[in-house]
């Protein structure tokens, strides 16, 4: 019996023994690598799946929850058709740390395929990023931060999908493990959804592989992503990173749209799935097993880029730009013609093509053949079924609210005026424009609020229609380091508030959970606490998670784990794009209000850091009041009295007012603000709202938490209790910090 994993196989001894016992023999090399991929944390979610079940996943806006490659949310109707927003969210942390450009680019490529295979047109991507310290221009951390952004830009721009949203934080906990999370959105008619499983009558159907010729790139990628990174193995790990080809992907997307149209026109059901972790084996096994079938695959039929590759490499290698169909045999010739002849895949990349590689079988076995020999023959449910690791954890105690935290630190006006530029220049607050200007945010011509103009991006879902979609991301590692549960709650609420600020109604969420080593009790406890926080906040807001991803082992061999990072994306629906609340103050004389409560906790805020305060009580949420405030804001927007709305985030209320002035400046409106009410550096989720009819606004407020803080002014000055700062000076301070890193 095998009791020790061969090189490049991360299966534990007990797992090896379980496999050998079930097979009744020693596994072949192909079987070892297949189980290595399928039973990796990346594919099996073995230590996380049972906790993830605590998240809400259903609701009136959910068309498809987290069961297939992407979730789908109900957006609205257009021309009598029900439309859905397809959303997927995943990480490419380990590959991006080792090979930043390619690792990040393949992250975009993979998430786009997850959305495409649901039958959707891919319309937007987003990228929450977390990097280490970048002050040293010669540091590896800085090269990672630059390479990742360049990789995302190069891939996203080449495939013609706009980058609509994202954020970035810099923190020393990411020095050895950057976080590269990626989100993709698609639009699909509910009646035209394609599923990631073999349909019920699929016995004997063709399994068709589409795309790039298989090579050795990405071999071992799933297990590599489920291990602690070792810098000494960096060169060896580079082989586990796939090589992207966005131009081929562009053609694959368009050819797939044509295949969708053909299948729709002929009312033909089929299965379609992205090749991700585990390559041909992983994708083909999952698509047939989720339909209740088995598969018989001939690896000799897989189009390869290198001759004489071992069968395990052909089977498990994670070469990019590939998808897999399950098709009725009478349909297959036309689908092959679309990819190979109409869109000429073989002429675009070496040996790229669509080709039949196997058949769906009634017997629930997974069989791989290579050169006349059976190299894998296993029970498919055993291969793809849930395995579970019950790992120990402790319930983290909530931070204790001390008496001294009850009173928000009071500052004199001169202290506030002195602090504001420092807050705006902080790396958690400063302008991200030097970074995101590398991205194309308007390539499809449907963008309403582009990346960076506001806190959420907005685009038209259907050309010429009224339906709109808002997309935001959130997840502050400064909070995660102090309180993983409350940080996760704040991530949900902050993402939702960013969507509310556009005038959209939040309809659903995704998450990407980035944590350290689950086999260390303190790190696994953070992960469990974060799930509890996500679930609590989502339920309070009536939202569901429809897709997501878990990335564990984000820890260096030196023992440094990333700050607990539950990163959330929120999708919002706009029934009428003409009513979008666009960023930036609009007109002098309008009143400025703050909607939302100020929390007594301010641990983890930029303000606390600059004051040298070590408070560990991150801002707290009072859900009943929050719901009242959100309902009021929606009502005020419907009445048309809200001219602009800026969510409060890093840097607090005063930073939000400054951002509203900067956004106006970017739109060609030179305006200022005179602040004479209570405005702070608090970061409790809330809004700075510009109002042109304050009497009506206040009449609508009811029990909402509302306070008037100032007025939009004609002169481009930020005046705080009579002390004046020039907006242009503040803008220069805010814009400078990342300009050197991203010239």
N, C-alpha and C positions, 0 to 999 in steps of 0.2 A: 504494500500500500504506500501511496505517496504521503509522506509526513513532513516534507519540507518543500516550500514553494521554489520553483526554479527562478533564475534571474528574470527580472521584469514582471514577475507575478506577485501581487500583494496579498493573496489569500492567506488567511491565518491557518495555523496547523489544524485547529478544530474544523475549519471550513473545508480544508483538504480532506480530512478524514470523513466528513459528512458526504462529500461528493463521491469519494471512492466507495463508501459503504452503499450509497444509493445505486451507483452504477454496478457494483459487484465486481469491479476491476479497477485497475489504475486508469485514470483519465488519459486520453491522448493529449498531445500538445495543443491541438485546436480546442479541445474541450477545456483544458486548463485556462487558456486565454479567454475563452468565451465566458466561463464562470467568473474569471477575474474581472471582466468588464461588467457583467450583469449583476454581480454581487458587490461591486464597489459601492461606496457611499453615494457616488455621483449618480448611479443608475438605480440602485435599490432603495435608497432613503432608509436604510435599515435601522439607523438609530434616531431617525427624525419622523418617519411617517406616522407613527402612532401618536406623537404629540401634535402633528399638523392637523389631525382629525378634530382637534379642539377649535379650529377656526371656522367661522360661519362661511358656508360656500353656496348658499341658495338664497333666493329672494325674487321679488317680482321683476327685477331687471336682468336676471340671469337666464340666458338661453342655454349656455353650456358651462358647467362648473369645471373644476380641475380634474378631468379624467383623460383628456387627450393631449395633443401637442400644444394646444392653446385653449384659453377660455373665451367665451363669447358673451357680450353684454348687449341687451336690447337698446338700440339708439332711438328709433322712431320710425315714422312712416314717410315715404316719399312716392308719389304717383301710385298709391295703393299697395306698395310693397313694404314689408317690414324689413328694416335694416339692422344689422348687428355690427358691433365693434369687436374685432378679434384682437386679443392681447396676450402676449407672452413676455416672460421676464426671466432672465437667467444671468449667470455670472461667467466670466472668463478670467478669473483671478490668477490662478496658477500659471496658465500659459502666458498671460500678460506680464507677470513678474519675470519670467524667464526670457521671453522674446516679445518685448512690448508691442512693436508695430504689428507683427503677424498675429500675436495672441489676441490683441484687441480687435483687429480686423475680422478674424474668424468668429469672434463673438457676435459682431453685427451679422455676419453671414449666416451663422447658425440660428439666430433668433428670427431673422427674416424668413428662413425656411419653415420654422415652426408656425408662422402665421400663414405663409403661402399655402402650406399643405392642407389648410382648412377650407380651401376654395376661395380664399380672400384675395383682394388686391391689396398689396402692401403699400401703406400710405405714409407711415411716419416711424421714426425711431427716437429713442431717448437714451441718455447715458449718465446715470449716477456714478461718479468716480470718487475714489478715495486714494490719495497719494501720501507718501511720507514727506519728510522735511525736504524742501527744495531750495533752501537758501544758498547752499554750496553749489556753484555752477558746475563743478566737476564730479558731483556725487552721482552714484548709481540711481538714487531716488529721483533725482531731477531728470536723468535720461529716461527713466521709466515714465515719468509724468509727461514728458514731451512725446516719446515714442507712442504711447497709448493714444493720445489725442490725434497724432498724425495717422495712426492706423485706422481709427474710427472715421476720420475725415476722408481718407483715401477710399475706403470701402463704401461708405454711405454715399459719398458724392458720385462714385462711379456707377452705382446701381440706380441712381436717380430717385432715391428716397430721402425726403427732407428730415433733418434732425430737428425735432420740435421742442424738446425739453431735456432737462438734465440739471445736475448740480455737481459741485466738486468741493471736497474738504481736504485739508492737509493736516496730518497729525503724525506724531512720531511712531504711533503704534502701527502705522502702515509702511514704515521704513523697509521692512523685509517682506511684506505681503501687501501689495497694492490691491485694491478692489476695483474691478471693472465689471460693473453691472450694465446690462443692456436691456432695453424694452423695445418691442416692435408692436405696431398697430396695423390692422387691416380692416377693410370694409367689405361686408358680404351681405347679400340678401339672405334672409333666414331660409328661404326655400332652396338656396343653392349651396348650402354648407356641405363640404366634403369631410368625411370622417377618417380618423386615423386607425381604423380597424377593418378587418376583412368582413364584408357584408355577410348576412346570414346564409346565403346560398352559394358561398364562394368555394366550395369543394371543387378541386380541379382547375381553378382559375390560375392565370399566369401571374407570376411575380416578376415585375419588370423594374430593372435598375436603370436610373436615368442620371447622366451627368459625367463628371470628370473621371478619367481613368484612375483606377485604384493604384495607389503607391504605398510606400511604407510610412508616409507622414502621418502623424497622429497615432501611431501604433502604441498602445498602452495609455492612451490619453485619459480614459475614464479612471483607471486606477491611479494615475499620476495626479489627477485632480482630487483624489481622496487621500492624499498623503501630505505629511508635513514637508515643506520645501527644505532641501538641504543645499546650501550654496556650493558645497563640494561636488554635488551631482549636477550642477547647472548645465554643463555641456551635454551630459547624457540626457538630461530632461528635455533638451531642445528638440530631440527626435520625437517627443510626444506631442509637439505643437504642430497643428496642421498648417498648410500653405494656402493662403487665400487666392482666389482668382475672381475678382468682382465683375470683370467683363463677361466671363462665362456665366456668372450668376445672373447678370442682366438678361442674357439671352434665355437662360433657363426659366426665368420668371415669365418672360413674354411667351415662350413656348407653352408653359404650363397654363397661362391664361387661355391660350388657344385650345388646349386640351380640355380645360373646364368647359369652354363654350361648346365643344363638340359633344361632350358627355351630356350637357344640359339639353342641347338641341335634340338628342336622341333618347333622352330620358333614361340614361344608363347610370346605375349605381356602381361605385368603385371605392376602393380604399387608397389613401395617399398619405405618405409619412416622410418626415425628414430623416436623413441619415445623420445621426449625431453620435453620441457615445456608443461604442461597441460596433460601429461600422455596419457592414452588410448583415452580419450576424445579429447584432442588437436590433436593428430596425426590422428585419424580416421576422425575427422571432416575436417581437412585441406586436407587430401589426396583425399577425395571424393568431397569436395566442389570445389577444384581447377580443377576437371574434369567435374564439372557441375552437380553433383549428390547430393543425401542425403544418410543417413545411418540409419540403425536400429541395435543397439548393445544390446546384452544380457549380462549384467554384471555377470550373474551367470556362464557364460562360461569362464570368465577370470580366469586364474590359479592364485591362491592367496597363500600367505605364512601364513596368519593369518585368522582364521575363524571369521565370523560375523563382518567384517569391514563394516562401513557405505558405501552406494553406492557412495557417493561423493568422498570418499577416494580411492575406487577401480577405479573410473573414472578418477580422476585428479592426484593421487599420481604419482610422477616422478621417480619411481623405475628404476634403471639403467639396462643396458644390455637387452634392448627390441627393437624390430623392428616390422613393420607391413606390411603385404602384402595385395594387392588386386589382387585376382586370379580368373581365370575362374574355375567354379566348377569341371570340369573334370580333372583339373591339381592338384587341392588341395591335393588329397590323396598322390600323389608322393612327393610333397613338405613337407607334414607332415612326410612322411616316412624318407625323408632325414634328417630332424632335429631330429625327435624323435627316429628313429631306427638306421639309419646309423651313426649319430653323437651322439646318445644316450643322448640327453639333460636331460631327466628325471633322469638319473643316475649321472649326473655331479653336479647338484645343486637341492636343494629341490623344487620339483614341477615345475622345469623349463620344458618348452615344447613349441611346436607349436600347436595352437588350433584355431578352427574357433570360432570367437566371434560375428559375425554379417554378414549383407548383405548390398550391395550397392543398394540404392533405386532410382527410377526415380524422385519421389517426393522430392523436395529440403527441406526436414525436417531432423532434427537430433534428433533421438529418443533413449533414454536409458531405458532399462527394468531391473528390479531387483526384483526377487522373485515374479514374476507375476504382478508387478505393473509398470506402466510407471512413471519413476522418472524425466524424462526430455523430453520435446517435444517442440522444438523451430525451427524457420526458420533458416536454416543453414547459409544463407548469412548474416543474422543479427548477428549470433554468430561469424562468421569468417571474415566478411567483414571489410573493413577499417573504423575505427573510427579515428577522427582527433581532436587533440587539437591545436588550434591556440594560441600559447603562444607569449607574447611580447618579442621583442629583439631590441637591437640597433646595428647599424653598428659600429664596433670598428674602431677607427681611427688608421691608420698606425703610427708606431713610427716615429718621426721626426729625420731625419739625421742631427745631429749637426756638425758644422764646425770642432770641436775638434775630431770627430769620423772619419774624412776623412783620417787622417794620421794614419797608423798603428803604434802602439807604438814601437819605436826602442830600442833594448836592446844591450848592449855590449856583447861580446862573453862570458865573465866571468859570466854575468847575465844569459845568455841562459844556460850555462853549469850548473849553480846552480839551474836553474828552471826545467830543463829536468827531473831529478829524482823525483821531487815533482809532476810534471805533470803525470809521469808514475805511481806513487803511488796513485794518486787520485782515488776515488771509481768509477768515471765515465770512467776511462781509464784502470785501472789495469786488470790483467789477470783474466778471468772467468774460468780458468781451474779447480780450486777446486770445482766449482759448476758443470760444465758440464761433468767432468770425471765420475760422477755418472750415466750418461746416456750412453746407448749402441747406438753408431752411425754407427755401421757397421754390424748389426745383419743379414741383408739380403744378405750380400756379394756383394752388388752392389754400395757401397759408393766409390766415387772417391776423394772428398774432405770432410773429416769428420768434424763434429761440432768442432769449435774452431781452426782448422788449418788455416782457412781463414775467411773472413768476410761473405761469403756465402757458404752453403753446396752444393755439387754436387753429383749426383748419376746417374747410368745408368738406363734409362727408361725401356729397354728391355734387358733381359739377352742375351749376345752375340752380341748385336746390337751396332750401333754407336750413337743412339740418347741419349742425356743427358739432365738432368734438373738441373737448379740452383735455389736455394731458399734462400732468405734473408729477414730480418725484420729490421725496423727502426722506430724511434719516440723518439726524445730527449725531456724529460720533462723540462729540463733546458730552452729550447727555448719556450716550451708551456706556461710556467709561464709568459713569457714576451710578447709573440706575437703569439696567437693561430693560426692565419692564416699563417704566415710565417713558423711557426713550422711544420704545416701540409704540406706545400710545400716542406720543407726540408726533411720531412719524406719520401715523394714520391721519391725525387731525390736521397737521400742517399740510399734508398733500391735499386733503379735502378742501382746506381753506384756500389754497392756491387756485383750485378749480372754481370754488364759489366766487372768488374775486373777479373772474371773467364773466360772471353772469350765468355760468353753466350750473347744472344740477349734477352732483356726483352720482354715478351709477354703479361703480364697482372698483375693486382694488386688485393689485397683485403685490407680491412681496418677493424679496430675495434676502435670505437670511445668511449673513456672513459672520461666522464665528470661528473660534479656535478649535482646539482638540477636544472632541466629545469624550475622550477617554480620560480627561482630567476633570474631576468633578466640579471644580469651580467654573470651568469654561462651559461645561454642559449645562450647569445650573443657569448660567446666563442665557443660554439658548432657550431653555424651557421657560424661563421668566419672560423672555421677549415674546414668545408665542402667546403666553397668557395676556400680555399687554396688547398685542395686535388684536386678539380676539375680543378683549373687553372694549377697546375703542371702536372696532368695526360694529359690534352689536349696538353700542350706544348711538352710533350714527346711522344704523340701519343699512349697512353696506356689507357686501360679501366679497371674499377673495375667490377669484375664478381661475387663477393660475399662479405660478410662482416657482421658486427654486431654492435649494439649500446648498450652501457652500461652507463646508467645515474644514478643519485642519488648516485654517489660515493662521499658521503659527510657524515661526522660524525654529530652526534647531537650537538656537540660543534661548528659546523659551518665550520669546515675545509674541503674544497673541494680539490680533487686531482688537481694537475697541469694539464691544458688542455693537453690531451694525445690522439692525433690521431696517432694510431700505424698502420703501413703499412707493408704488405708482398708483395714481388715481385717475380714472377716466370720468369725464363729465359730458353731459349731453346738452346741446343748445337746440331748442325747437326753432328758433329764428335767429340766424346769424346777424341780422341787422341790429339785434339788441345786445350784441356782445359789448361788455364793458372793457374798453381799451385802456392800456396803461397810460400813466402820466396825467398830472393835473391839467385842466382844460382852460380855465378862465379865472382871471383876477376877480376877487370879490366873493368867490364861492367859499363856503365855510368848510373847515376841516374838522371831522369828528373821528374819535376812536370808538370802535365797536368791539367790546370784549373786556373781560375782567383782567386785572393784574394779579398774578399769582404771588403769594408771599415767598415762594422759593425762587431763587435765581442762580442756583448752582449750575455750572457748565456754560453760563452765558459769557459772551465776550466782555460785557460790563464787569462781571465778577473777576475775570482774569486780569483785566487792566487795573482793577482796584486792589488786586492781590487778595481777594476774598476767597476762602477755601470752602465756602458753603457747598454741601453735597446734595442739597435739596433742589433738584431740577424743577422747572416750572410745573405746577400741578394743574390738573384739569378738573373743572366742575361741570360735569356733563349736562345736568338739567339746565343750568344757565347758558351753557354753550349752545344747546339746541334752540333755546329762546332767541339768542343772539343771531344764530344762522337763519332762523325762520324770518326774523325781522329784516335782516339784510336782503333776503330774497324778495320780501314784500316791497321794500324800498326800491329795489332794482326794477321790479315789475311796474311800479308807479312812475318810474322814469326820473326820479330825483337824484340818483347817483350818477355823477359824471365820471368819476374814476374811483378805483378801489385797489389798495395795495395791501397785501397780507403782511402782518408783522412776523418777522423771522429773525435770523441772526442779526444782532446789532440793535434790535428792539424798535420801539415806536419811532424814535427820532431818525433812526437809519431808514425806516420805511418811508417817512416823509421825504427824506433826502432822495431816496430812489424814485419817488413819485415826481420830484423836480427834475431828476436826471432823465427820466423817461420822457418828460415833456420837452426837455432840451433836445433829446434825440429825435423828436418829432417836429422840431423847428419852432417850439413854443418856449420863449425865454420868460419864465415866470419864477416867482419866489414864494416864500411862505412866512407869515408872521405867527409865531407860536406864543400864546400867552396862557394856555391851559396846562393841565398836568400831562406832560409827555415825558417818557422815560426811555431808558435803555433796556427795559424789561423785554423778554422774548416770549411771553405767554401768547399762544395763538390768538390772533385778533386781526383787526383791519383798520387801516387809515382810509377814511371815506371822504371823498369830495362831494359836496351837496350844493345844489343850486336853489333848493327850496327847503330851508331848514325848519320852517314851521311845520310843513307837511311831514318832513323827516322825523321830527320829534313827536308829532302826533301819532305816527305809525309805530314809534319805538315801544310803547307799552312797558313791559317788564324787562326789556332788553337793557344791557349795560352799555350806556352811551355817554360819552362826554365830549364836549366841544373843546378843541385844543387850539384852534387858530383859523387863519384865513389865507387863501391864496392871494398873493400880491403881484402887482405889475412889475415891480423892480425885482431883478434876479438876485435877491438876497434871502438868506435863511436867518430870520430874526427871531431870537429866543429871548423872551422877556426883555426886549429892548437891546440886547447884544446882537450885533449883526455880523454874519459871515457871508462872503460872496459865494454864490452857487458855483461859479466857474472855478474858484479856488478849491471848493470841496470836491468838485468833479475831478479835478486833476489829482487830488489826493486819492480819491476812490479808484481812479483808473490806472494808477501807476504800478501797484505791486506786482501784477502778473505780466505786465508788458515786457519785462526783461526776460521772463521765462518763455513766453510765447511771442517772440518778436514778429 
